[in-house]
Amino acid sequence: MIREADLALQSTDVYSVTNKNQTTPSNDIHDYLSLSKYYWPHPTKPKGLPYRCIDGHVNPEIETARDYRLLRTMIRDVHMMGMAYHFTGRKEYAEKCAMRLKEWFLDEATYMNPNINYGSLRKGEKLGARTGVLDMFTIFRVFDALHYLKQEPSWPQDLIPQLQEWFTRYVQWLETSPLALVERDGDNNHGTYFDVQIIGIYLFLGRVEDAQEVARAALHKRIDPQITAKGEQPEEMARKTSWYYSVFNLQALMTLARWGDDLEVDMWFYEGPQGQSIKKAVDFLLPYALRGGEGWPVENLKGYDMTDYLKCLQIAWHVYGDESMLRRLISWSRWFRRTWMRVGSRP
């Protein structure tokens, strides 16, 4: 962590939506822009427009719109430096975090407008797609870091109120924009991560009752329809990269459950009308994880990376105290150790 925080501290790059070499259809350089990663030029249309979806196949053209990478880098750097400040007390970390947050959200030359109207833009369209709302979901990591950073004596006292003003306008967009409202009603990981994002923002703004309302609704809006009695996640399993998305949505559900702990909403042990639950989703994936994906019942591209599922299993063991999960974790730990010794580096 300290190594990554030091790299973030040393970086002299500018993180800003104004860095892009292409503008949105609005021609406002301060509007955020990202491209839909599964959309490609249409082979039979003039200039390939509008683009068409080829699910599971990432168009490398997305890297030509840099806002997404810069946003995620800013969030990661602020989180890492915030945690490093907490453990070391070095004010240089806090000072760099303050600079990064001003640079992205507030400074006149580099600020981002408080909307994602052009996220996941599909070339040939005039507006972004509702899926672009997902781009901002990791922002809760910045709020986690601010809990520690604001304790630094030299921390700018007006910075958090200014950020709260920006996020007040952004959350108004989340609550009213047609793109955001369609994303909110998504019945897969997009809807789940919408809840993750907006709960984090509500808590940052002190809107605890609004956060509680979203968490309570998630029991019936996310767990009930997204998980079967067996623990399958049908919407995620319908994707071309079905293993990845099954784990990805499970991570979102677990993040919501973590918010629920603070909001007096028990999502960990909730069971739907057919017995749907987060634990069932964890248990369903476990045997396939142990066999490296062998026997997975649906199509899946790009393999069976176990890194994120292992994190989910560790959390599940701490929550549920299931000894079978502990045995699996120990078995996996031994496998990782043998693999590392055999190849000379971590898998």
TORKOL-4160 file (C-alpha; in steps of 0.2 Angstrom, whole numbers, padded with zeros to 4 digits, m for minus):
347
<pt num="1" X="0000" Y="0000" Z="0000"/>
<pt num="2" X="0014" Y="0012" Z="0005"/>
<pt num="3" X="0023" Y="0009" Z="m0011"/>
<pt num="4" X="0007" Y="0013" Z="m0022"/>
<pt num="5" X="0004" Y="0028" Z="m0011"/>
<pt num="6" X="0022" Y="0034" Z="m0014"/>
<pt num="7" X="0020" Y="0032" Z="m0033"/>
<pt num="8" X="0004" Y="0042" Z="m0032"/>
<pt num="9" X="0013" Y="0055" Z="m0022"/>
<pt num="10" X="0026" Y="0057" Z="m0035"/>
<pt num="11" X="0015" Y="0057" Z="m0050"/>
<pt num="12" X="0015" Y="0074" Z="m0059"/>
<pt num="13" X="0001" Y="0069" Z="m0072"/>
<pt num="14" X="m0014" Y="0080" Z="m0073"/>
<pt num="15" X="m0030" Y="0071" Z="m0069"/>
<pt num="16" X="m0044" Y="0080" Z="m0078"/>
<pt num="17" X="m0058" Y="0078" Z="m0090"/>
<pt num="18" X="m0051" Y="0093" Z="m0100"/>
<pt num="19" X="m0036" Y="0081" Z="m0105"/>
<pt num="20" X="m0046" Y="0072" Z="m0118"/>
<pt num="21" X="m0042" Y="0074" Z="m0137"/>
<pt num="22" X="m0060" Y="0072" Z="m0142"/>
<pt num="23" X="m0075" Y="0081" Z="m0135"/>
<pt num="24" X="m0093" Y="0076" Z="m0131"/>
<pt num="25" X="m0107" Y="0080" Z="m0143"/>
<pt num="26" X="m0110" Y="0095" Z="m0131"/>
<pt num="27" X="m0093" Y="0102" Z="m0136"/>
<pt num="28" X="m0091" Y="0106" Z="m0118"/>
<pt num="29" X="m0073" Y="0101" Z="m0113"/>
<pt num="30" X="m0079" Y="0099" Z="m0094"/>
<pt num="31" X="m0091" Y="0085" Z="m0099"/>
<pt num="32" X="m0086" Y="0068" Z="m0094"/>
<pt num="33" X="m0084" Y="0056" Z="m0109"/>
<pt num="34" X="m0081" Y="0037" Z="m0110"/>
<pt num="35" X="m0085" Y="0025" Z="m0124"/>
<pt num="36" X="m0095" Y="0009" Z="m0123"/>
<pt num="37" X="m0083" Y="m0005" Z="m0122"/>
<pt num="38" X="m0092" Y="m0018" Z="m0131"/>
<pt num="39" X="m0098" Y="m0008" Z="m0145"/>
<pt num="40" X="m0089" Y="m0009" Z="m0162"/>
<pt num="41" X="m0091" Y="0000" Z="m0179"/>
<pt num="42" X="m0106" Y="m0008" Z="m0189"/>
<pt num="43" X="m0099" Y="m0017" Z="m0204"/>
<pt num="44" X="m0113" Y="m0012" Z="m0216"/>
<pt num="45" X="m0116" Y="0006" Z="m0210"/>
<pt num="46" X="m0108" Y="0022" Z="m0217"/>
<pt num="47" X="m0092" Y="0026" Z="m0207"/>
<pt num="48" X="m0098" Y="0011" Z="m0196"/>
<pt num="49" X="m0111" Y="0022" Z="m0187"/>
<pt num="50" X="m0120" Y="0019" Z="m0176"/>
<pt num="51" X="m0109" Y="0006" Z="m0167"/>
<pt num="52" X="m0116" Y="m0011" Z="m0163"/>
<pt num="53" X="m0114" Y="m0022" Z="m0148"/>
<pt num="54" X="m0103" Y="m0037" Z="m0148"/>
<pt num="55" X="m0104" Y="m0043" Z="m0130"/>
<pt num="56" X="m0089" Y="m0049" Z="m0121"/>
<pt num="57" X="m0077" Y="m0042" Z="m0134"/>
<pt num="58" X="m0069" Y="m0026" Z="m0128"/>
<pt num="59" X="m0066" Y="m0013" Z="m0142"/>
<pt num="60" X="m0048" Y="m0005" Z="m0138"/>
<pt num="61" X="m0054" Y="0011" Z="m0145"/>
<pt num="62" X="m0061" Y="0015" Z="m0128"/>
<pt num="63" X="m0044" Y="0019" Z="m0123"/>
<pt num="64" X="m0044" Y="0034" Z="m0134"/>
<pt num="65" X="m0056" Y="0043" Z="m0122"/>
<pt num="66" X="m0046" Y="0045" Z="m0107"/>
<pt num="67" X="m0058" Y="0051" Z="m0094"/>
<pt num="68" X="m0063" Y="0034" Z="m0087"/>
<pt num="69" X="m0045" Y="0029" Z="m0084"/>
<pt num="70" X="m0041" Y="0046" Z="m0076"/>
<pt num="71" X="m0056" Y="0046" Z="m0065"/>
<pt num="72" X="m0052" Y="0028" Z="m0059"/>
<pt num="73" X="m0034" Y="0033" Z="m0056"/>
<pt num="74" X="m0039" Y="0048" Z="m0046"/>
<pt num="75" X="m0050" Y="0038" Z="m0035"/>
<pt num="76" X="m0037" Y="0024" Z="m0033"/>
<pt num="77" X="m0023" Y="0037" Z="m0029"/>
<pt num="78" X="m0034" Y="0047" Z="m0016"/>
<pt num="79" X="m0039" Y="0031" Z="m0008"/>
<pt num="80" X="m0021" Y="0024" Z="m0007"/>
<pt num="81" X="m0014" Y="0040" Z="m0001"/>
<pt num="82" X="m0028" Y="0042" Z="0012"/>
<pt num="83" X="m0025" Y="0025" Z="0019"/>
<pt num="84" X="m0006" Y="0029" Z="0019"/>
<pt num="85" X="m0009" Y="0045" Z="0028"/>
<pt num="86" X="m0019" Y="0036" Z="0041"/>
<pt num="87" X="m0005" Y="0023" Z="0045"/>
<pt num="88" X="0010" Y="0035" Z="0044"/>
<pt num="89" X="0003" Y="0053" Z="0048"/>
<pt num="90" X="0013" Y="0060" Z="0033"/>
<pt num="91" X="0005" Y="0076" Z="0029"/>
<pt num="92" X="0012" Y="0075" Z="0011"/>
<pt num="93" X="m0001" Y="0062" Z="0007"/>
<pt num="94" X="m0015" Y="0073" Z="0013"/>
<pt num="95" X="m0009" Y="0088" Z="0003"/>
<pt num="96" X="m0008" Y="0078" Z="m0013"/>
<pt num="97" X="m0025" Y="0071" Z="m0010"/>
<pt num="98" X="m0032" Y="0088" Z="m0008"/>
<pt num="99" X="m0024" Y="0094" Z="m0024"/>
<pt num="100" X="m0031" Y="0079" Z="m0033"/>
<pt num="101" X="m0049" Y="0082" Z="m0027"/>
<pt num="102" X="m0048" Y="0101" Z="m0031"/>
<pt num="103" X="m0041" Y="0096" Z="m0048"/>
<pt num="104" X="m0054" Y="0084" Z="m0053"/>
<pt num="105" X="m0070" Y="0092" Z="m0046"/>
<pt num="106" X="m0067" Y="0111" Z="m0042"/>
<pt num="107" X="m0053" Y="0120" Z="m0051"/>
<pt num="108" X="m0059" Y="0132" Z="m0064"/>
<pt num="109" X="m0048" Y="0125" Z="m0078"/>
<pt num="110" X="m0050" Y="0107" Z="m0074"/>
<pt num="111" X="m0066" Y="0103" Z="m0066"/>
<pt num="112" X="m0079" Y="0090" Z="m0071"/>
<pt num="113" X="m0097" Y="0095" Z="m0074"/>
<pt num="114" X="m0108" Y="0085" Z="m0061"/>
<pt num="115" X="m0116" Y="0073" Z="m0073"/>
<pt num="116" X="m0112" Y="0058" Z="m0084"/>
<pt num="117" X="m0122" Y="0062" Z="m0099"/>
<pt num="118" X="m0109" Y="0056" Z="m0110"/>
<pt num="119" X="m0103" Y="0040" Z="m0101"/>
<pt num="120" X="m0102" Y="0024" Z="m0112"/>
<pt num="121" X="m0106" Y="0034" Z="m0127"/>
<pt num="122" X="m0109" Y="0023" Z="m0142"/>
<pt num="123" X="m0102" Y="0032" Z="m0157"/>
<pt num="124" X="m0116" Y="0038" Z="m0169"/>
<pt num="125" X="m0127" Y="0043" Z="m0154"/>
<pt num="126" X="m0130" Y="0060" Z="m0147"/>
<pt num="127" X="m0130" Y="0055" Z="m0128"/>
<pt num="128" X="m0121" Y="0042" Z="m0118"/>
<pt num="129" X="m0129" Y="0026" Z="m0112"/>
<pt num="130" X="m0136" Y="0022" Z="m0095"/>
<pt num="131" X="m0122" Y="0010" Z="m0092"/>
<pt num="132" X="m0110" Y="0025" Z="m0091"/>
<pt num="133" X="m0117" Y="0029" Z="m0074"/>
<pt num="134" X="m0107" Y="0014" Z="m0067"/>
<pt num="135" X="m0091" Y="0023" Z="m0071"/>
<pt num="136" X="m0092" Y="0033" Z="m0054"/>
<pt num="137" X="m0097" Y="0019" Z="m0043"/>
<pt num="138" X="m0080" Y="0017" Z="m0034"/>
<pt num="139" X="m0081" Y="0035" Z="m0027"/>
<pt num="140" X="m0085" Y="0028" Z="m0010"/>
<pt num="141" X="m0067" Y="0024" Z="m0008"/>
<pt num="142" X="m0063" Y="0043" Z="m0009"/>
<pt num="143" X="m0076" Y="0046" Z="0005"/>
<pt num="144" X="m0068" Y="0032" Z="0015"/>
<pt num="145" X="m0051" Y="0041" Z="0013"/>
<pt num="146" X="m0059" Y="0058" Z="0018"/>
<pt num="147" X="m0063" Y="0051" Z="0035"/>
<pt num="148" X="m0045" Y="0050" Z="0039"/>
<pt num="149" X="m0038" Y="0065" Z="0028"/>
<pt num="150" X="m0049" Y="0078" Z="0037"/>
<pt num="151" X="m0040" Y="0074" Z="0053"/>
<pt num="152" X="m0024" Y="0082" Z="0046"/>
<pt num="153" X="m0022" Y="0099" Z="0054"/>
<pt num="154" X="m0017" Y="0107" Z="0038"/>
<pt num="155" X="m0032" Y="0100" Z="0028"/>
<pt num="156" X="m0041" Y="0114" Z="0019"/>
<pt num="157" X="m0057" Y="0117" Z="0030"/>
<pt num="158" X="m0067" Y="0122" Z="0015"/>
<pt num="159" X="m0063" Y="0107" Z="0004"/>
<pt num="160" X="m0076" Y="0095" Z="0010"/>
<pt num="161" X="m0090" Y="0108" Z="0010"/>
<pt num="162" X="m0086" Y="0112" Z="m0008"/>
<pt num="163" X="m0085" Y="0093" Z="m0012"/>
<pt num="164" X="m0102" Y="0091" Z="m0004"/>
<pt num="165" X="m0109" Y="0105" Z="m0015"/>
<pt num="166" X="m0102" Y="0096" Z="m0031"/>
<pt num="167" X="m0110" Y="0080" Z="m0025"/>
<pt num="168" X="m0126" Y="0088" Z="m0021"/>
<pt num="169" X="m0128" Y="0093" Z="m0039"/>
<pt num="170" X="m0122" Y="0076" Z="m0045"/>
<pt num="171" X="m0134" Y="0067" Z="m0035"/>
<pt num="172" X="m0148" Y="0078" Z="m0041"/>
<pt num="173" X="m0143" Y="0072" Z="m0058"/>
<pt num="174" X="m0143" Y="0054" Z="m0052"/>
<pt num="175" X="m0161" Y="0056" Z="m0045"/>
<pt num="176" X="m0168" Y="0065" Z="m0061"/>
<pt num="177" X="m0158" Y="0061" Z="m0077"/>
<pt num="178" X="m0167" Y="0049" Z="m0088"/>
<pt num="179" X="m0151" Y="0040" Z="m0091"/>
<pt num="180" X="m0148" Y="0038" Z="m0072"/>
<pt num="181" X="m0166" Y="0032" Z="m0069"/>
<pt num="182" X="m0165" Y="0018" Z="m0082"/>
<pt num="183" X="m0149" Y="0013" Z="m0074"/>
<pt num="184" X="m0157" Y="0013" Z="m0057"/>
<pt num="185" X="m0170" Y="0001" Z="m0063"/>
<pt num="186" X="m0157" Y="m0011" Z="m0070"/>
<pt num="187" X="m0160" Y="m0029" Z="m0065"/>
<pt num="188" X="m0142" Y="m0034" Z="m0066"/>
<pt num="189" X="m0125" Y="m0028" Z="m0059"/>
<pt num="190" X="m0129" Y="m0010" Z="m0066"/>
<pt num="191" X="m0144" Y="m0008" Z="m0054"/>
<pt num="192" X="m0134" Y="m0015" Z="m0039"/>
<pt num="193" X="m0119" Y="m0004" Z="m0042"/>
<pt num="194" X="m0131" Y="0011" Z="m0044"/>
<pt num="195" X="m0137" Y="0008" Z="m0026"/>
<pt num="196" X="m0118" Y="0006" Z="m0021"/>
<pt num="197" X="m0114" Y="0023" Z="m0028"/>
<pt num="198" X="m0129" Y="0033" Z="m0022"/>
<pt num="199" X="m0129" Y="0026" Z="m0004"/>
<pt num="200" X="m0111" Y="0031" Z="m0003"/>
<pt num="201" X="m0115" Y="0048" Z="m0009"/>
<pt num="202" X="m0130" Y="0050" Z="0002"/>
<pt num="203" X="m0119" Y="0046" Z="0017"/>
<pt num="204" X="m0106" Y="0058" Z="0012"/>
<pt num="205" X="m0120" Y="0071" Z="0011"/>
<pt num="206" X="m0127" Y="0066" Z="0028"/>
<pt num="207" X="m0143" Y="0060" Z="0020"/>
<pt num="208" X="m0144" Y="0044" Z="0031"/>
<pt num="209" X="m0163" Y="0042" Z="0029"/>
<pt num="210" X="m0162" Y="0042" Z="0010"/>
<pt num="211" X="m0147" Y="0029" Z="0011"/>
<pt num="212" X="m0158" Y="0018" Z="0023"/>
<pt num="213" X="m0172" Y="0019" Z="0010"/>
<pt num="214" X="m0161" Y="0013" Z="m0004"/>
<pt num="215" X="m0154" Y="m0001" Z="0007"/>
<pt num="216" X="m0171" Y="m0007" Z="0012"/>
<pt num="217" X="m0177" Y="m0007" Z="m0005"/>
<pt num="218" X="m0162" Y="m0017" Z="m0011"/>
<pt num="219" X="m0168" Y="m0033" Z="m0002"/>
<pt num="220" X="m0183" Y="m0034" Z="m0013"/>
<pt num="221" X="m0176" Y="m0025" Z="m0028"/>
<pt num="222" X="m0159" Y="m0033" Z="m0029"/>
<pt num="223" X="m0158" Y="m0050" Z="m0020"/>
<pt num="224" X="m0175" Y="m0056" Z="m0024"/>
<pt num="225" X="m0175" Y="m0055" Z="m0043"/>
<pt num="226" X="m0156" Y="m0057" Z="m0045"/>
<pt num="227" X="m0153" Y="m0073" Z="m0036"/>
<pt num="228" X="m0162" Y="m0089" Z="m0038"/>
<pt num="229" X="m0166" Y="m0102" Z="m0025"/>
<pt num="230" X="m0150" Y="m0111" Z="m0030"/>
<pt num="231" X="m0140" Y="m0096" Z="m0029"/>
<pt num="232" X="m0138" Y="m0093" Z="m0048"/>
<pt num="233" X="m0138" Y="m0075" Z="m0055"/>
<pt num="234" X="m0147" Y="m0077" Z="m0071"/>
<pt num="235" X="m0144" Y="m0060" Z="m0078"/>
<pt num="236" X="m0125" Y="m0061" Z="m0075"/>
<pt num="237" X="m0125" Y="m0079" Z="m0082"/>
<pt num="238" X="m0133" Y="m0074" Z="m0098"/>
<pt num="239" X="m0117" Y="m0063" Z="m0102"/>
<pt num="240" X="m0103" Y="m0069" Z="m0113"/>
<pt num="241" X="m0091" Y="m0067" Z="m0098"/>
<pt num="242" X="m0103" Y="m0075" Z="m0086"/>
<pt num="243" X="m0091" Y="m0080" Z="m0073"/>
<pt num="244" X="m0084" Y="m0062" Z="m0071"/>
<pt num="245" X="m0101" Y="m0054" Z="m0070"/>
<pt num="246" X="m0107" Y="m0067" Z="m0058"/>
<pt num="247" X="m0093" Y="m0062" Z="m0046"/>
<pt num="248" X="m0094" Y="m0044" Z="m0050"/>
<pt num="249" X="m0112" Y="m0043" Z="m0045"/>
<pt num="250" X="m0109" Y="m0053" Z="m0030"/>
<pt num="251" X="m0096" Y="m0040" Z="m0025"/>
<pt num="252" X="m0109" Y="m0026" Z="m0027"/>
<pt num="253" X="m0121" Y="m0036" Z="m0016"/>
<pt num="254" X="m0108" Y="m0038" Z="m0003"/>
<pt num="255" X="m0104" Y="m0019" Z="m0003"/>
<pt num="256" X="m0123" Y="m0015" Z="m0001"/>
<pt num="257" X="m0123" Y="m0028" Z="0014"/>
<pt num="258" X="m0108" Y="m0018" Z="0021"/>
<pt num="259" X="m0118" Y="m0002" Z="0020"/>
<pt num="260" X="m0133" Y="m0011" Z="0027"/>
<pt num="261" X="m0123" Y="m0015" Z="0043"/>
<pt num="262" X="m0121" Y="0004" Z="0046"/>
<pt num="263" X="m0139" Y="0007" Z="0041"/>
<pt num="264" X="m0148" Y="m0006" Z="0052"/>
<pt num="265" X="m0153" Y="m0016" Z="0037"/>
<pt num="266" X="m0148" Y="m0034" Z="0038"/>
<pt num="267" X="m0144" Y="m0040" Z="0020"/>
<pt num="268" X="m0132" Y="m0053" Z="0025"/>
<pt num="269" X="m0145" Y="m0065" Z="0032"/>
<pt num="270" X="m0160" Y="m0059" Z="0022"/>
<pt num="271" X="m0169" Y="m0073" Z="0012"/>
<pt num="272" X="m0181" Y="m0070" Z="m0002"/>
<pt num="273" X="m0198" Y="m0079" Z="m0004"/>
<pt num="274" X="m0189" Y="m0094" Z="m0013"/>
<pt num="275" X="m0174" Y="m0093" Z="m0001"/>
<pt num="276" X="m0164" Y="m0081" Z="m0011"/>
<pt num="277" X="m0149" Y="m0074" Z="m0002"/>
<pt num="278" X="m0131" Y="m0068" Z="m0004"/>
<pt num="279" X="m0124" Y="m0083" Z="0005"/>
<pt num="280" X="m0133" Y="m0094" Z="m0008"/>
<pt num="281" X="m0124" Y="m0084" Z="m0022"/>
<pt num="282" X="m0108" Y="m0087" Z="m0013"/>
<pt num="283" X="m0111" Y="m0106" Z="m0011"/>
<pt num="284" X="m0117" Y="m0108" Z="m0029"/>
<pt num="285" X="m0100" Y="m0102" Z="m0036"/>
<pt num="286" X="m0089" Y="m0111" Z="m0024"/>
<pt num="287" X="m0088" Y="m0129" Z="m0032"/>
<pt num="288" X="m0084" Y="m0122" Z="m0049"/>
<pt num="289" X="m0071" Y="m0111" Z="m0041"/>
<pt num="290" X="m0063" Y="m0126" Z="m0033"/>
<pt num="291" X="m0062" Y="m0135" Z="m0050"/>
<pt num="292" X="m0056" Y="m0120" Z="m0060"/>
<pt num="293" X="m0072" Y="m0117" Z="m0068"/>
<pt num="294" X="m0074" Y="m0135" Z="m0074"/>
<pt num="295" X="m0093" Y="m0139" Z="m0076"/>
<pt num="296" X="m0098" Y="m0121" Z="m0077"/>
<pt num="297" X="m0116" Y="m0123" Z="m0084"/>
<pt num="298" X="m0116" Y="m0108" Z="m0097"/>
<pt num="299" X="m0105" Y="m0100" Z="m0110"/>
<pt num="300" X="m0090" Y="m0091" Z="m0103"/>
<pt num="301" X="m0076" Y="m0081" Z="m0112"/>
<pt num="302" X="m0059" Y="m0076" Z="m0104"/>
<pt num="303" X="m0057" Y="m0089" Z="m0091"/>
<pt num="304" X="m0061" Y="m0091" Z="m0072"/>
<pt num="305" X="m0050" Y="m0078" Z="m0063"/>
<pt num="306" X="m0053" Y="m0083" Z="m0044"/>
<pt num="307" X="m0045" Y="m0067" Z="m0036"/>
<pt num="308" X="m0061" Y="m0058" Z="m0033"/>
<pt num="309" X="m0071" Y="m0073" Z="m0029"/>
<pt num="310" X="m0058" Y="m0078" Z="m0016"/>
<pt num="311" X="m0060" Y="m0060" Z="m0008"/>
<pt num="312" X="m0079" Y="m0063" Z="m0007"/>
<pt num="313" X="m0076" Y="m0080" Z="0001"/>
<pt num="314" X="m0065" Y="m0073" Z="0014"/>
<pt num="315" X="m0078" Y="m0060" Z="0018"/>
<pt num="316" X="m0092" Y="m0073" Z="0018"/>
<pt num="317" X="m0083" Y="m0084" Z="0031"/>
<pt num="318" X="m0081" Y="m0069" Z="0043"/>
<pt num="319" X="m0099" Y="m0065" Z="0041"/>
<pt num="320" X="m0107" Y="m0083" Z="0041"/>
<pt num="321" X="m0094" Y="m0092" Z="0051"/>
<pt num="322" X="m0096" Y="m0107" Z="0039"/>
<pt num="323" X="m0082" Y="m0120" Z="0043"/>
<pt num="324" X="m0083" Y="m0127" Z="0025"/>
<pt num="325" X="m0078" Y="m0110" Z="0019"/>
<pt num="326" X="m0064" Y="m0109" Z="0031"/>
<pt num="327" X="m0058" Y="m0127" Z="0024"/>
<pt num="328" X="m0059" Y="m0121" Z="0007"/>
<pt num="329" X="m0049" Y="m0105" Z="0011"/>
<pt num="330" X="m0035" Y="m0115" Z="0019"/>
<pt num="331" X="m0035" Y="m0127" Z="0004"/>
<pt num="332" X="m0034" Y="m0112" Z="m0008"/>
<pt num="333" X="m0020" Y="m0104" Z="0002"/>
<pt num="334" X="m0010" Y="m0120" Z="0001"/>
<pt num="335" X="m0013" Y="m0121" Z="m0018"/>
<pt num="336" X="m0007" Y="m0103" Z="m0020"/>
<pt num="337" X="0008" Y="m0106" Z="m0010"/>
<pt num="338" X="0013" Y="m0122" Z="m0020"/>
<pt num="339" X="0010" Y="m0112" Z="m0036"/>
<pt num="340" X="0020" Y="m0098" Z="m0031"/>
<pt num="341" X="0035" Y="m0109" Z="m0026"/>
<pt num="342" X="0034" Y="m0118" Z="m0043"/>
<pt num="343" X="0033" Y="m0103" Z="m0054"/>
<pt num="344" X="0043" Y="m0091" Z="m0043"/>
<pt num="345" X="0030" Y="m0078" Z="m0043"/>
<pt num="346" X="0012" Y="m0075" Z="m0037"/>
<pt num="347" X="m0001" Y="m0081" Z="m0049"/>
